[in-house]
């Protein structure tokens, strides 16, 4: 290994991987004590100590970007989940702004390292495999980085190249108690009032999902399934996979252009409303129509377009739901919207959330009150506007064991098959809250759950697409 390559290979070893961030967390904790003593002496309010928060956020972002694995994905998650209940708005923005750099500006590996990975995986250097291959990456993320290229037949493509050693490092991370402990120390300064929540479950969820992303062949299969389902859709775009230039550690897809998240937030509210509806239709509609759930709803996986359409990226983790599971979901959602407590109880019992005979159970009324927290966009007056405050409240009221619904939460049995539903719903809520999207969400959900008419002009386009698709599928089947 050359000296140029050495710093960009992901370090192995449990202590070595955890130690740098542990040092950051310890140093930050020390500064917090000093800041607290200064505030007591001077009477300064905690929210004014912005220098401390800015330094801490910058350190975390820098160290997470270097970790290239479980910690970096955790940082990406933290960068858009709202922590308004725990920190004042001004300091929350400091952390989010610093960690948002992980979505678009992670530290890249040098070209020679990426070239070596392409040669090892595809059997030839990129300058032979492609007519053009960009030396500078378009983006660098937790598992690999993306280079723009042109195939010999003229197609513009994106080539994702995995970092050397990342697979071994992540497999070690998944068994690394020290690293998970570091994550807990990381989250505490950002959300001190949320430490009573089951942060360990959140860390396990992040780790489990990343474990599925190591093999790019799984992502290629997932993305091909989505691309085939939405090919030709007027609002939803999924880049096509180039299988002949893809392996377990190199993944080539059609190159997509579009507005990134930070730029999209500067757009007018009307356009952000339209983007929010498309994200909602893709996230929930894919589950209802296809039994497919893309389990990574962070903003770096969207490209936004002036016509209101959205390109969806990164299908490293896709959850498949059976017809029976989709029926259960539709059943207890529609019952909750109707305010039918007994039917909500029966539906969640049949889906495995309520285990009869397991002791003290929530009453149907308690279960309905808890479940309707996350369904406020459907049960409130329409149209409903997603906000950052609602996203934060959904977490605080819906998942805090010390909150008003704590007893209900403790009495529930979490069916592991539905764990992704919670993460996706909270992620989508956070995204739509940042966009401030307004829409007739109940009428949109009724399109899928009750066979209702299209609720919006976009709904008419969506329905026409699926009707046309079914027509050609039925015709093909008869021939």
N, C-alpha and C positions, 0 to 999 in steps of 0.2 A: 504494500500500500504506500502510495506516495504521500509526502507531507501535505500536498494540496488536498488529497482525498480525506486524510485522517480526521480533520475536525468535523466532517460532514457525515461520518458514519455514526449511526445512533448508538450511544453508549449502552453497554449491557451491565448486568449486576444490579441487585436490588438496592443496596445502599448507595451505589454510585448514581443511580437514576433518581433517588429520592433526595439525596443530600443537598444539591443546590437550592431547590425550592424550600426545603426545610430551613436552610439558612436565611432565605428571604423572609419566610414567615416569622422566624425568631427575631430577626432584626426589626421587622415591622411591629411585632408585638412589643418590643422594647421601646420603640418610638411612640407607640400608643400610650404606654405608661407615662413617659415623659410629657407627652402632650396633655394627658389627663391631669398631671400634677400642675402643669402650667395654667391650665384652665381654672383649676381650683384656686390658685394663687391670684390670678388676674381677674377671674369672673368672666372670662371669654367663653362664649357659647361653642359647643362642639362643632356645630355646622360651619363655623368660620375657619376651622383649621384645615384649609384646603391644601396647603403645601404638603402636609402629611399624607393626605389621600392621593394627591397626584403622584408623589414619589412611590407610594405603595402600589398603586395601579400600574405604573410604568414598569416597576420591577417584576410584578407578576406576569405582565404581558410578555416581557423580554424572556423570562425564564420558561414560561409555558411554550413560547415559540420554539425554543431550543429543544424541548423535551420530545417533540415529534411522536406522540402516542396518546395514551389515555389522558394525561394531564392537559394536552393541548385541546383535545376534544372537549374536555370539561370546561376549559376557558372559553371555547366557542359557545358552549351552552350558556355559560354565565353572562356572556356579552350581550345576550338579547332577552333573557328571562328577566322580568321586572322584579326588583327588590324594594319597591316603594314602601312596603310596610316596615322595613328594617332600617333604612337610611333616609336622610333627608334628600329631597329631589336633586339638589345641586351636587352633592357628593356622589349620589348614585350615577349621575351623568358622567362624572369623572371616570369611574370604574368602567362603565359601558364604553366610553369613547376609547379608553386605552386598550381594552380587551377586543374591541371591534377590529383592531388591526390584525388580529389572528385570522380573520376571514379572508382578507385580501392581500396581506403583506407579510406572510410568514417567511422566516429566513430560508432561502433556497439552497440547494446543493449546486456545486459548479457544473458546468456543461460536461466536462470530461467524465464526471461520475455518472451523470445521467446517460451519456453515450455508452459507457461501459455496461450499464444495466440493460439498455436496448440491445446491445450486441449479445449479451448473455441470454436474453429471453427470446429474441427473434432471429439470432444467427447471423446478423450482419449489422454494420454501423448505420445510423440513421441517414447519413448522406447517400447511402446506396438504396435503402428501403423507401425513401421519400424523395420527391423531386425537390422539395425545400423542407428544412427543419430548423425552427427558430432556436438559436443558442440560448436566449434569455427566456426563462419561463413566464408564461402568462399569469400563473398563480402558483403559490406553494401552500400546502395544507399539512394536515397532521400525518397522513400516510404516504403521500407522494406529491409531486409537482407536475404541472401541466405545461406542455410546449405546443405552440401552434406549428402546423406542418401542412404540406400539400402532397397528395399522393401523385403517382405517376399518371393517373388518369384525370388529374385536375381537381380532385375533391379537396376542399379545405377541411382539415381535421384537427382535433385536439388529442394529444398523446399524453396520457397520465403515466408517469414513471415512478415506481415505488422507491423509497429511500433504501439504500443498502443497510441491512441489519434491522430494519423496522419490524419485520415479522418476529424475529427472535426477541427483540426488546418488548414488544407488546405482549407476547406470550408470557414473558417474565413479569410484566406489569400486572397481568391478570391474577397472578399469585402473590403480588407484592403488598404485604400489609403495611410496610413503611410508606409506600407511595400513596396508598389510600388515606393513611393518617395525614400525610402532607396535604391531600386534597381537603380534608376536614379543616385543617388549620388555614388553608387558603380561603375557604368560604366564610370563615367566622368574621374577619374584619369587614367583609362586604355585607353580610347579613347577620349581625349578632343576635337579632331577635328570632332568627329562624333555626337556630342550632338545635332546638328541641324537635324539629321535624326529622323524619327518617332520612337524613342526608346519606347514610350508608346505602340505603336502597337506591338513591339517585346515583351514587358512585358505581354501584354494581350494574345499574342499567346502562350507564355510559360505557363501562368496561365490556359488558356483554355485547353491546352493539358494535363496538370497535373490533371485537374478536371476529365478528362476521365479515368485516370489511377487508381483512388481510388478503384474501384470495380474490383478485379482480375477476376471475371467471364467474364467481357468484354475482358480482355486480353486473357483468355483461349479460347474464341470463335475465336478471331482474329488469334491467333497462330495456332489453329487447322486448320483453313482455309488455312494458308500458308503452314503448314506441309503437309496437304493433297495434295496441288498443286505441291509441290516440292519433295514429297517422292520418293527416288531413284535417284534424280538428281546427276550427277557426280561432280558438282562444288559447288552447293548451298545446304547447310544443315540447316534444321530448326528442333529443338528438338521437339519430340512428347510430347503431354500433357497427364498427368495422371489424368483423370477427377474424379475418385473415391477418390482421395486425394487432391482435390482442392475445395475451397469455395471462398467467397467474399474477405477474408483476408489471406488465405493461398493458394499458387499456386504451384503445383508440376509438374515438367516436367522431361523428360529424361536429364541426366547429360551429358554435352559436355565438352571435353577437347580441348585445343588449345592454341595458342600463343596469349597473350594479346597485346594491342596496342603499348605500349612502347617497347616491345621486337620485334614486327613486324617492327618497324621503323629502327631496326638495321640489318634487312635482306638485301640481295643483291638486286640491282635494278631490275633485271630480275624477281625475285619473287614478288617484290612489284608491278611491271607492271601487272603481272597475277592477283594478288589480286585486283588491281584497276579495271581490266576488269570485274571480277566477281561481285564486288560491283556495278559497273555501270549496268551490265546486270540484277542484282537483282532489283536495285532501279527503273530503267526505264522500264525494261522488265516486271516486275510485273504489272506496270501500263498499258503498252500497251497490254499485253496478257490477264491479269486477271481483270483489273480494280481495283487493290489493290495497296495501297501505304502505306508502313511502315513509319510513320511520325516521327521517332526518329533516325536520322542518326549520332549520336555521336559515337566516336571510342570505347567507352566502351561496345557497343552492338555488337562487332564483335570478333570472335575467328578465328585466322589464322592458316592454315595448310601447311606443307612443299610441298604438291602436288599442291598448288595453289588454293585449295578450301577454302571457308569461311563459318563459321557457324554464323547465324544471330540470335540475341537474342532480347528480349524485344519488345513485340507487344502490349503494353498498349494503344497505339493510332494508329489506322489504318484507313486511309481514303479510302472510296469506291467511285469509279467513274463509272458513267453510260456509256453505249455504245456511247450515243450521246456526252457526255463530252470528251470521249477518241477520238472520231472523230474530235471534235473541236481542241483538242491539236495537234493531228497528222497533221491537216490541216495547222495551222499557223506555226508549226515548219518546216514542209517541204517547205512551201512558203518562210520562212525566209532564209532557207539554199539555196534556188534557187534564192534569191534576188528579189522576186516578191512582191513589196511593196503594190500593190493594193490588192493582195490576202491575205497578212498579215492583212491589214486593215479590209477586209471583214470578215476574220476568227475571228479576235479579236472582231469585232463588234457583230458577231453572238454569241460569247461566253460571251458577256456582259461586255467586257473591254472598249468598246467605245460606249457611249450612245448618239446616234444621237438626235439632238434637245436639248441637254443639254448645249448648248453654244459653246464656243471656243473648237475645237477639234484638236488633232495633225494631221498633214498631213500624208498620207501613207509613204512618205519618212522619216519623223521624227520617225514614229512608227517603221519602219524597222531598222533604225540606232540604236534606243534604244534596240530593242528586240535582235539584233544580238550580243550585248555585252555579254550576258549570253550564247550565242550559239557559242562563239569563238571556242570551241573544235570541232564544226561541220563545221564552215565556213572557218576556217584557213587551211593552207597547212597541209596535212596529211603525216605521223602520227603527232598528237599533244601531247605535254607534259603539264600536269597539274602542276602548281607551286603555291607556297604560294603567290607569287606576283600577279598571275592571280586571285586567290581567293579574295585577297584584292581589286584588281581593279574592279572585278565584283560587289562588294558591293559599292565601291566609285563612279563608273561611272553609275551603274545601279539604285542606290536607293537614291542618295543624291539630295535633292530638290534644292541645290545651285550649283550642278554640271552642266556639259554641256547638260544634258538631263533633267534638272529640270523642264522646262516648259512642256515637254512631260509627265513626271510623274504626274504633277499636273492636267493635262487634262484627265488622265485616270480614269475610274471607276473600282474599285477593286471588282470583283465578289467574294463574300465570299466563294463560292464553290471551288475556285482555290487558296485560300490563302496558303494551304499546299504546292502547287507546288513550290512557291518561297522559302519557308523555307527548303524544302527537297533538292531543287536544290543547294541552297547556302551551306547547310550542306554537301552534297555529294561532291561539288566542293572543300570545305575546306579539307575533308578527302583525296580526290585524290591529292590535292595540297601538303599535308604533305607527302603522299607516293611518290610524284613525278612521277605519273604513265603516261606512254606513250602508246598510242594506236590509231588504226584507227577508231576513234569514229564515224565519219560520216558513214562509211560503216557498222558499228554495228547498228546505228540507222536506216539505210536503210533496214536492215533485217526486222524490225518491220513495218516501215512506207511505204516501197515501195516493200516489198516482195523480197528483194535482197538476194543473196547467202550468206552463212556463211563467215564472214570477217576474221576469225581466227580459229586456231585449236579448241579453246574453243567453238567458235561459231558452229563448226561442231558437237561437243558433245551436245551442247545445243539443236540444231535443231533435232538431232536424238532422244533426250529424248522426245521432244514435239511431234514428229511424231509418236513415239512408243506409247506415252500416248494417243494420239487421236485415234490410231488404236484400242487399247483395249477399249477405251470409246465407239467408234462406234460399235465394235463387241458386247459389253455388251448391248448397246441400242437395237440392232437387236435381241438379245436373251431374 
